[in-house]
Amino acid sequence: MKSRLAALFPDSDYLDDEDSLAIYSKDWTTYFKPNAQAVVFPRETKQVKALVDFARKEKVALVPSGGRTGLSGGAVALNGEIVVSFEKMAKIIDFNELDLIVRVQSGVITDQLKEFAAEKGYFYPVAFSSSGSSQIGGNLATNAGGINVLRYGLTRNWVAGLEAVTGKGEILKLNHALTKNATGYDLRHLMIGSEGTLGLITEAELRLTRQPLETKTVLLAVSSWADAMKVFVKLRKELELQAFEIFDRKALDKVLARAKGEEPFGQSHPLHVILEAELPPFTPSDFLENILGKIFDDELAQDGVVSQNSTQARELWSLRENISESIAPFKPYKNDISVRTSKIPEFVKALETEVSKAYPDFEVLWFGHVGDGNLHLNILKPDSLSIEEFVRKCRQVDSLLFTCVQKFEGSISAEHGVGLTKKDFLKFTRSPEEIAILKELKKLFDPDQILNPGKIFDL
């Protein structure tokens, strides 16, 4: 294979040693055994096109790879594919301040873009815990969300234009960064969220916005999911909420134990809400305190603290952001799901009842972006089970979970994609008619089935 690819990739941009294959042919999922045959590192779009042409001729599949921070197996190479790493396509190509659009290659790290925007006096608002290593191309391929979706929307909302290479080797330049373009189907949005199954995204034109004004972070102790939703409704009326997150007692216990930290309010509470709000200009010093006072008067929260500076804000956010790291030693089985925000309390109650009845020895943790309906369900492995037995049982839990999701008309994947882990459950979110159309689109864009085959669904 190396000799046949030599004309496209010099030795420095081609790897097939065992260690490199182990690194580049997987993501953060741990349930698959990768089996790639090589990793290549294109540096420009025409090289990606040449690679696709080569793959069609040689009948070899390609698996796109970004920062490999996904949790659905979308970047896992299982069957001798060539992994296409975009880490060397990492240039910020252009910035137009009048349009407020920055043009980047797909390998740019998310935080690199955020720092560039800040240096120019602007803001790229998509934010999540893996932004220090995730790449823009991967964000686009999964329509990444994160903590600021409540105010700023998903990655999709910030994409003005795209360049991608289809499975036919066609280079598509989509929308040309236009604000208005009423000329039929917008293929840009078809590529976003397609997990590399329709095309390999090589460049993007992304919108920036103004930096937020003064923001405050608030941590509240609440007694129930229903009360948390009432707090959300009341605060949304009076504040520009950027984030509204929740985590349960068990999640906080794991964070405090790992950090050897102290209980934030001196006593235990069932749930904690953390929110970030942008204050209106020229607000009096007691503006936020007065709003929160009404929450306490209505007994919707039992305690609370407001950040007084950026250091304290980071400390409060660490209680939420350090959950994944804190539970990692327990080999959690993760699921990210979504329902309409109004259905969250009833959904959580229904699912907890089912899981505790069927699997009483499982420790279940909840956290998530409840302002946009996105919940993260984490099941911790009991010491008594091997990892194989634990995963097998969790797959059975998936059937309970997704049946419940379907009942509440939710999504089996809110922000991590379908990939390998959830493709067997796609029917719980998508109708047979929708899935049939998705498969026809795949055939149209990728007739030889060389782009990330086996992800989302099987043909």
C-alpha positions as CSV (number, residue, x, y, z in Angstrom):
1,M,0.0,0.0,0.0
2,K,2.8,2.4,0.9
3,S,4.4,2.1,-2.5
4,R,1.1,2.8,-4.3
5,L,0.5,5.9,-2.1
6,A,4.1,7.2,-2.4
7,A,3.1,9.6,-5.2
8,L,0.5,11.2,-3.0
9,F,2.2,11.2,0.5
10,P,5.9,11.4,1.3
11,D,7.3,9.3,4.2
12,S,6.6,12.1,6.7
13,D,2.9,12.1,5.9
14,Y,2.4,8.3,5.9
15,L,2.6,6.0,8.9
16,D,1.9,2.3,9.2
17,D,3.8,1.3,12.3
18,E,1.9,-0.4,15.1
19,D,2.1,2.4,17.6
20,S,0.8,5.0,15.2
21,L,-2.0,2.8,14.0
22,A,-3.1,2.3,17.6
23,I,-3.2,6.0,18.2
24,Y,-4.9,7.2,15.0
25,S,-7.4,4.5,14.3
26,K,-9.7,5.0,17.3
27,D,-11.5,7.7,19.4
28,W,-12.4,7.9,23.1
29,T,-14.6,4.7,22.9
30,T,-13.0,1.7,24.4
31,Y,-15.2,-1.1,23.2
32,F,-13.7,-1.7,19.7
33,K,-10.4,-3.2,18.5
34,P,-9.0,-0.9,15.8
35,N,-7.5,-2.5,12.7
36,A,-6.3,0.2,10.2
37,Q,-3.6,-0.5,7.6
38,A,-2.2,3.0,7.4
39,V,-2.5,6.6,8.4
40,V,-2.0,9.5,5.9
41,F,-1.8,13.2,6.6
42,P,-3.0,15.4,3.7
43,R,-2.0,19.1,3.7
44,E,-4.4,20.5,1.1
45,T,-7.8,19.8,-0.6
46,K,-6.4,18.6,-3.9
47,Q,-4.4,16.0,-2.0
48,V,-7.6,14.8,-0.4
49,K,-9.3,14.6,-3.8
50,A,-6.4,12.5,-5.1
51,L,-6.6,10.2,-2.2
52,V,-10.4,9.6,-2.8
53,D,-9.7,8.9,-6.4
54,F,-7.0,6.4,-5.3
55,A,-9.3,4.8,-2.8
56,R,-12.1,4.3,-5.5
57,K,-9.6,2.8,-7.9
58,E,-8.0,0.5,-5.3
59,K,-11.3,-0.3,-3.5
60,V,-10.0,0.7,-0.1
61,A,-12.0,2.6,2.5
62,L,-11.1,5.8,4.2
63,V,-11.9,6.8,7.8
64,P,-11.5,10.5,8.6
65,S,-9.8,11.4,11.9
66,G,-9.7,14.7,13.7
67,G,-8.9,15.2,17.4
68,R,-10.3,11.7,18.1
69,T,-12.4,12.9,21.0
70,G,-15.7,11.4,19.9
71,L,-17.6,8.9,22.0
72,S,-19.5,7.0,19.3
73,G,-16.8,5.1,17.5
74,G,-17.2,7.4,14.5
75,A,-13.5,7.7,13.9
76,V,-12.7,4.0,14.6
77,A,-11.1,2.0,11.7
78,L,-12.1,-1.6,12.1
79,N,-11.6,-3.3,8.8
80,G,-8.2,-2.4,7.3
81,E,-9.1,1.1,6.2
82,I,-6.8,4.0,5.6
83,V,-7.1,6.6,8.3
84,V,-7.1,10.2,7.0
85,S,-5.8,12.5,9.7
86,F,-6.4,16.2,9.2
87,E,-4.0,17.4,11.9
88,K,-1.6,18.8,9.2
89,M,-4.4,20.8,7.6
90,A,-4.4,23.2,10.5
91,K,-4.1,26.7,8.9
92,I,-6.3,29.7,9.7
93,I,-6.4,30.9,6.1
94,D,-8.2,34.2,6.1
95,F,-10.2,36.6,8.3
96,N,-12.6,39.2,6.9
97,E,-13.7,41.6,9.6
98,L,-16.4,43.2,7.6
99,D,-18.1,39.8,7.0
100,L,-17.0,38.6,10.4
101,I,-16.0,35.3,8.8
102,V,-12.8,33.3,9.4
103,R,-11.7,30.7,6.9
104,V,-9.9,27.6,8.3
105,Q,-8.7,24.2,7.3
106,S,-10.5,21.4,9.0
107,G,-7.6,20.4,11.3
108,V,-7.6,23.6,13.2
109,I,-8.0,23.0,17.0
110,T,-11.2,24.4,18.4
111,D,-9.4,26.4,21.1
112,Q,-7.0,27.7,18.4
113,L,-10.0,29.3,16.6
114,K,-11.4,30.6,19.9
115,E,-8.0,32.2,20.7
116,F,-7.7,33.7,17.2
117,A,-11.2,35.2,17.6
118,A,-10.3,36.7,21.0
119,E,-7.1,38.3,19.6
120,K,-9.2,40.0,17.0
121,G,-11.7,41.2,19.6
122,Y,-14.4,38.7,18.7
123,F,-15.9,35.5,20.0
124,Y,-16.4,32.0,18.6
125,P,-19.0,30.6,21.0
126,V,-19.0,26.9,20.5
127,A,-17.5,25.5,23.7
128,F,-17.1,22.0,25.2
129,S,-14.6,20.2,27.4
130,S,-12.6,18.7,24.6
131,S,-12.1,22.0,22.8
132,G,-8.4,21.9,23.6
133,S,-7.9,18.8,21.3
134,S,-11.0,18.5,19.1
135,Q,-10.7,19.8,15.5
136,I,-13.0,21.9,13.5
137,G,-13.6,19.2,10.9
138,G,-14.7,16.8,13.6
139,N,-16.9,19.5,15.2
140,L,-18.6,19.9,11.8
141,A,-18.9,16.2,11.1
142,T,-20.8,15.7,14.4
143,N,-22.5,19.1,14.6
144,A,-20.9,19.6,18.0
145,G,-22.8,21.2,20.8
146,G,-21.5,21.9,24.3
147,I,-22.4,24.2,27.1
148,N,-23.3,27.4,25.2
149,V,-26.0,25.8,22.9
150,L,-28.7,27.5,24.9
151,R,-27.7,30.9,23.7
152,Y,-25.6,30.4,20.6
153,G,-26.8,27.2,19.1
154,L,-24.9,24.2,17.7
155,T,-21.8,24.3,15.4
156,R,-24.2,24.3,12.5
157,N,-25.4,27.8,13.4
158,W,-21.9,29.3,12.8
159,V,-21.0,27.7,9.4
160,A,-21.2,30.2,6.6
161,G,-19.6,28.0,4.0
162,L,-17.9,24.6,3.5
163,E,-15.5,22.8,1.2
164,A,-15.7,19.0,1.1
165,V,-14.6,16.2,-1.2
166,T,-17.3,13.6,-1.8
167,G,-16.9,9.9,-2.3
168,K,-16.9,10.5,-6.0
169,G,-13.9,12.8,-5.7
170,E,-15.9,15.9,-6.4
171,I,-14.8,19.1,-4.6
172,L,-17.9,20.9,-3.4
173,K,-17.6,24.6,-2.4
174,L,-20.9,25.2,-0.5
175,N,-22.7,28.5,0.1
176,H,-19.6,30.7,-0.4
177,A,-20.2,32.3,3.0
178,L,-23.3,34.0,1.9
179,T,-25.9,35.2,4.4
180,K,-28.7,34.9,2.0
181,N,-28.8,32.2,-0.7
182,A,-32.3,31.0,-1.7
183,T,-31.2,28.6,-4.5
184,G,-32.6,25.3,-3.4
185,Y,-31.2,22.6,-1.2
186,D,-28.4,23.7,1.2
187,L,-25.9,20.9,0.9
188,R,-23.7,22.6,3.5
189,H,-26.1,21.5,6.2
190,L,-26.3,18.0,4.8
191,M,-22.5,17.6,5.3
192,I,-22.7,19.0,8.8
193,G,-23.5,16.1,11.1
194,S,-22.9,13.4,8.5
195,E,-19.9,11.9,10.4
196,G,-17.7,11.8,7.3
197,T,-20.0,9.4,5.4
198,L,-20.9,11.8,2.6
199,G,-17.7,13.8,2.2
200,L,-14.4,14.7,3.8
201,I,-14.6,18.3,5.0
202,T,-11.4,20.1,4.1
203,E,-12.2,23.8,4.8
204,A,-14.9,25.9,6.6
205,E,-15.9,29.5,6.7
206,L,-17.1,30.2,10.2
207,R,-18.9,33.2,11.6
208,L,-17.7,35.1,14.7
209,T,-19.7,37.4,17.0
210,R,-19.0,40.0,19.6
211,Q,-17.5,39.1,22.9
212,P,-20.0,38.7,25.8
213,L,-20.4,41.6,28.2
214,E,-20.0,41.0,31.9
215,T,-20.9,37.4,32.8
216,K,-21.7,35.8,36.1
217,T,-21.5,32.1,37.0
218,V,-24.1,30.9,39.6
219,L,-24.2,27.5,41.4
220,L,-27.5,26.6,43.0
221,A,-28.6,23.6,45.1
222,V,-32.0,22.3,44.2
223,S,-34.1,19.4,45.4
224,S,-35.7,18.0,42.2
225,W,-35.5,18.0,38.5
226,A,-38.9,19.7,38.4
227,D,-37.7,22.6,40.6
228,A,-34.6,23.0,38.3
229,M,-36.9,23.4,35.3
230,K,-38.9,26.1,37.2
231,V,-35.7,27.9,38.0
232,F,-34.8,27.8,34.3
233,V,-38.1,29.3,33.3
234,K,-37.9,32.1,35.8
235,L,-34.3,33.1,35.1
236,R,-34.7,32.9,31.3
237,K,-37.3,35.7,31.6
238,E,-34.9,38.1,33.1
239,L,-31.4,37.0,32.1
240,E,-29.5,36.3,28.9
241,L,-28.6,32.7,29.8
242,Q,-25.5,31.3,28.1
243,A,-25.5,28.0,29.8
244,F,-27.8,26.1,32.2
245,E,-26.3,22.8,33.4
246,I,-27.3,20.2,36.0
247,F,-25.5,17.4,37.8
248,D,-26.7,15.0,40.5
249,R,-25.3,14.2,43.9
250,K,-23.4,11.1,42.8
251,A,-21.6,13.0,40.1
252,L,-20.6,15.8,42.6
253,D,-19.4,13.2,45.1
254,K,-17.0,11.7,42.5
255,V,-15.6,15.1,41.6
256,L,-15.1,16.1,45.3
257,A,-13.5,12.7,46.1
258,R,-11.0,12.9,43.3
259,A,-10.1,16.5,44.0
260,K,-10.3,16.1,47.8
261,G,-12.6,19.1,47.7
262,E,-15.2,20.4,50.1
263,E,-18.9,20.3,49.8
264,P,-19.8,23.7,48.2
265,F,-22.7,24.5,50.5
266,G,-21.6,22.6,53.6
267,Q,-24.4,20.1,53.4
268,S,-25.6,17.6,50.8
269,H,-28.2,18.4,48.2
270,P,-29.8,16.0,45.5
271,L,-29.0,18.2,42.5
272,H,-26.9,21.2,41.5
273,V,-27.6,23.7,38.8
274,I,-24.7,25.7,37.3
275,L,-25.6,28.6,35.0
276,E,-23.8,31.4,33.2
277,A,-25.6,34.6,32.4
278,E,-24.6,37.8,30.6
279,L,-25.7,40.8,32.5
280,P,-27.3,43.8,30.7
281,P,-25.2,46.9,30.5
282,F,-25.5,49.5,33.4
283,T,-27.2,47.1,35.7
284,P,-27.2,47.9,39.4
285,S,-24.8,45.9,41.6
286,D,-27.7,44.0,43.2
287,F,-29.5,43.1,40.0
288,L,-28.6,39.4,39.9
289,E,-29.0,39.0,43.7
290,N,-32.5,40.4,43.5
291,I,-33.5,38.0,40.7
292,L,-32.0,35.0,42.7
293,G,-33.8,36.2,45.8
294,K,-37.1,35.5,44.1
295,I,-35.9,31.9,43.4
296,F,-35.1,31.4,47.1
297,D,-38.4,33.1,48.2
298,D,-40.3,30.5,46.1
299,E,-38.2,27.7,47.7
300,L,-37.1,26.5,44.3
301,A,-33.4,26.5,45.4
302,Q,-32.0,25.8,48.9
303,D,-28.6,27.6,48.5
304,G,-26.5,29.4,46.0
305,V,-23.3,31.2,45.2
306,V,-22.5,33.9,42.6
307,S,-19.0,34.1,41.2
308,Q,-17.2,37.4,42.1
309,N,-14.3,37.1,39.7
310,S,-13.1,34.8,36.8
311,T,-11.1,32.6,39.2
312,Q,-14.2,31.8,41.3
313,A,-16.2,31.2,38.1
314,R,-13.6,28.7,36.9
315,E,-13.7,27.0,40.3
316,L,-17.5,26.7,40.2
317,W,-17.4,25.4,36.6
318,S,-14.8,22.8,37.6
319,L,-17.5,21.0,39.6
320,R,-19.3,20.3,36.3
321,E,-16.5,20.1,33.9
322,N,-14.4,17.6,35.9
323,I,-17.2,15.0,36.1
324,S,-16.0,13.0,33.1
325,E,-12.4,12.9,34.4
326,S,-13.5,12.0,37.9
327,I,-15.6,9.0,36.8
328,A,-13.1,7.7,34.2
329,P,-11.5,5.2,36.6
330,F,-14.9,3.6,37.0
331,K,-15.0,2.7,33.3
332,P,-18.4,4.4,32.7
333,Y,-20.7,3.4,30.0
334,K,-21.9,6.7,28.5
335,N,-25.0,7.8,26.7
336,D,-25.9,11.3,25.5
337,I,-29.5,11.7,24.7
338,S,-32.0,14.5,24.3
339,V,-35.7,15.2,24.8
340,R,-37.6,18.4,24.9
341,T,-36.7,20.4,27.9
342,S,-40.3,20.3,29.2
343,K,-40.1,16.5,29.3
344,I,-36.9,16.1,31.3
345,P,-38.3,15.5,34.8
346,E,-40.8,12.9,33.6
347,F,-38.2,11.3,31.4
348,V,-35.6,11.0,34.1
349,K,-38.1,9.6,36.5
350,A,-39.3,7.0,34.0
351,L,-35.8,5.9,33.0
352,E,-34.5,5.7,36.6
353,T,-37.4,3.5,37.5
354,E,-36.7,1.1,34.6
355,V,-32.9,0.9,35.2
356,S,-33.1,0.5,39.0
357,K,-35.7,-2.2,38.6
358,A,-33.7,-4.2,36.0
359,Y,-30.1,-3.4,37.2
360,P,-30.2,-2.6,41.0
361,D,-26.4,-3.0,41.3
362,F,-25.6,-0.3,38.7
363,E,-24.6,3.1,39.9
364,V,-26.1,5.7,37.6
365,L,-25.0,9.3,37.3
366,W,-26.7,12.2,35.5
367,F,-25.4,15.5,34.2
368,G,-26.1,17.5,31.2
369,H,-27.1,20.6,29.3
370,V,-30.7,20.7,30.5
371,G,-31.3,24.2,29.0
372,D,-31.3,22.5,25.6
373,G,-32.7,19.1,26.6
374,N,-29.4,17.2,26.4
375,L,-28.7,14.7,29.2
376,H,-25.6,12.5,29.8
377,L,-26.4,9.2,31.4
378,N,-23.3,7.4,32.9
379,I,-23.4,3.9,34.3
380,L,-20.4,3.0,36.4
381,K,-18.9,-0.6,36.3
382,P,-19.4,-2.7,39.4
383,D,-16.2,-4.3,40.7
384,S,-17.9,-7.7,40.4
385,L,-18.3,-7.5,36.6
386,S,-15.6,-7.9,34.0
387,I,-15.6,-5.2,31.3
388,E,-17.0,-7.6,28.8
389,E,-19.9,-8.6,31.0
390,F,-20.5,-5.0,32.0
391,V,-20.7,-3.8,28.4
392,R,-23.0,-6.7,27.5
393,K,-25.4,-5.7,30.3
394,C,-25.2,-2.0,29.3
395,R,-26.2,-2.8,25.8
396,Q,-29.3,-4.4,27.3
397,V,-29.8,-1.1,29.3
398,D,-29.6,0.7,25.9
399,S,-32.7,-1.1,24.8
400,L,-34.5,0.2,27.9
401,L,-33.1,3.6,27.5
402,F,-33.9,4.1,23.8
403,T,-37.3,2.6,24.1
404,C,-37.9,5.3,26.7
405,V,-36.3,7.9,24.4
406,Q,-38.6,6.9,21.6
407,K,-41.7,7.1,23.9
408,F,-40.7,10.7,24.7
409,E,-39.9,11.5,21.1
410,G,-36.3,12.2,21.8
411,S,-32.9,11.5,20.2
412,I,-30.6,8.6,20.9
413,S,-27.6,10.9,20.3
414,A,-27.7,14.6,21.2
415,E,-24.2,15.6,20.3
416,H,-21.7,12.7,19.9
417,G,-23.2,11.2,16.7
418,V,-24.3,7.7,15.9
419,G,-21.0,6.2,14.7
420,L,-20.7,2.5,15.6
421,T,-22.1,2.6,19.1
422,K,-25.7,3.6,18.3
423,K,-26.3,2.6,14.7
424,D,-28.3,-0.5,15.8
425,F,-30.7,1.9,17.6
426,L,-31.1,4.5,14.9
427,K,-34.7,3.3,14.4
428,F,-35.6,4.6,17.9
429,T,-35.1,8.2,16.6
430,R,-35.6,8.0,12.9
431,S,-38.5,6.5,11.0
432,P,-38.0,3.8,8.4
433,E,-38.8,6.3,5.7
434,E,-36.1,8.7,7.0
435,I,-33.5,6.0,7.2
436,A,-34.3,4.9,3.6
437,I,-33.7,8.4,2.4
438,L,-30.5,8.7,4.4
439,K,-29.2,5.5,2.7
440,E,-30.1,6.8,-0.7
441,L,-28.2,10.0,0.0
442,K,-25.2,7.9,1.1
443,K,-25.2,6.0,-2.2
444,L,-25.5,9.3,-4.2
445,F,-22.5,11.0,-2.5
446,D,-20.4,7.8,-2.0
447,P,-21.4,5.2,-4.6
448,D,-18.4,3.0,-3.9
449,Q,-18.9,3.0,-0.1
450,I,-15.4,4.2,0.7
451,L,-16.1,7.0,3.1
452,N,-16.3,5.9,6.8
453,P,-18.3,2.7,5.9
454,G,-20.4,1.1,8.6
455,K,-21.0,4.3,10.5
456,I,-24.6,5.5,11.3
457,F,-26.1,2.5,9.4
458,D,-25.2,-0.4,7.3
459,L,-26.2,-0.5,3.6
